[in-house]
Amino acid sequence: MSNTILVTYATRTGSTKGVAEAIGKTLSESGTLVDVLPMQDVKDIAPYDAVVVGSAIRAAAWLPEAMEFVRTHRAALARRPVAIFAVCMTLAMKKGDYRNQVSQWLAPVRALVNPVSEGLFAGILDISQVPTFSDRLKFRMSVMAGVWSEGDHRDWEAIRAWAAELPAKLQRSNAPDESPFTLR
Ligand SMILES: Cc1cc2nc3c(=O)[nH]c(=O)nc-3n(C[C@H](O)[C@H](O)[C@H](O)COP(=O)(O)O)c2cc1C
């Protein structure tokens, strides 16, 4: 198991923070030392043996600041095991299975890092928090059309189950240059 894991996240309205904290809690329950931090508070990932990076989805993509984080730390991330996750409303849609589609939204992330695992989670729809009138209207119409419902759709069991499998996956990772057990 990795010694110290960073769980870092980008959020606009807080639901991804809750997911990151749940992941961190599960990891720490398995005996791992964990820091859970918003991306803007992470200056250096050198102290960490593995990193879990997650973002809310907007406009079918990770938030720009999350992509920027991965670009900034790309070299350091390549030297340690990385897992990624995304939080979005498409996975709360009432009909159909959209996991493949949501996974495709992470292709730009996979172009920069080589994750050992990807977590795809439903988030929260709180229309009062949607910043523009036109987007609020679109979300209201989609709720009226029965596409999804407002509220907290985070599946804590699924989040915990994904996190519980991370230590083994992060350990098995083939991160090229640096083992999680490298002495510093
Ligand atoms: C302006 C806006 C655009 C969004 N775009 C998408 C999208 O393209 N696909 C999707 O599945 N969810 C989309 N969502 C839903 C968010 O991903 C979801 O509400 C998530 O829980 C927000 O995470 P946060 O609270 O951490 O910011 C969008 C939400 C907003 C407000």
The ligand as an ORCA input file, in Angstrom:
! r2SCAN-3c Opt
* xyz 0 1
  C     -23.371     24.991    -15.857
  C     -23.352     23.497    -15.571
  C     -22.956     22.629    -16.578
  C     -22.977     21.253    -16.351
  N     -22.611     20.407    -17.359
  C     -22.721     19.068    -17.179
  C     -22.432     18.179    -18.251
  O     -22.038     18.574    -19.343
  N     -22.597     16.845    -18.033
  C     -23.036     16.359    -16.828
  O     -23.206     15.165    -16.706
  N     -23.281     17.175    -15.763
  C     -23.131     18.521    -15.922
  N     -23.406     19.368    -14.885
  C     -23.787     18.806    -13.587
  C     -22.623     18.833    -12.590
  O     -21.567     18.016    -13.036
  C     -23.104     18.345    -11.229
  O     -24.074     19.247    -10.752
  C     -21.989     18.176    -10.221
  O     -22.523     17.545     -9.062
  C     -21.368     19.504     -9.859
  O     -20.237     19.287     -9.051
  P     -19.714     20.382     -7.992
  O     -20.833     20.629     -6.993
  O     -18.536     19.729     -7.349
  O     -19.357     21.612     -8.745
  C     -23.376     20.741    -15.082
  C     -23.735     21.627    -14.075
  C     -23.729     22.985    -14.308
  C     -24.147     23.910    -13.214
*
